[in-house]
């Protein structure tokens, strides 16, 4: 039983790391998006929108995995 608990705890820590990274990516992308919109740099706006979408998908996947681990 303890081995399973350790495995679950390790999985939770990993998923929390993924969430932390995704949150940092969202924050950075939002800052870049604001700057690129002010500068009217359409190419950079597209890039940052893709970054935001990827980060949000990672967050969603990590949250779903966390809820499965905890169930």
BELJO-V999198 format. One record per helix or strand. SS is the DSSP state (A for helix, B for strand). FROM is the first residue (numbers start at 1). LEN is the number of residues. Records with the same first field share a line. If there is no record, write none. Layout:
BEGIN
SS=FROM-LEN  FROM-LEN
END
This chain:
BEGIN
A=2-37  42-29
END
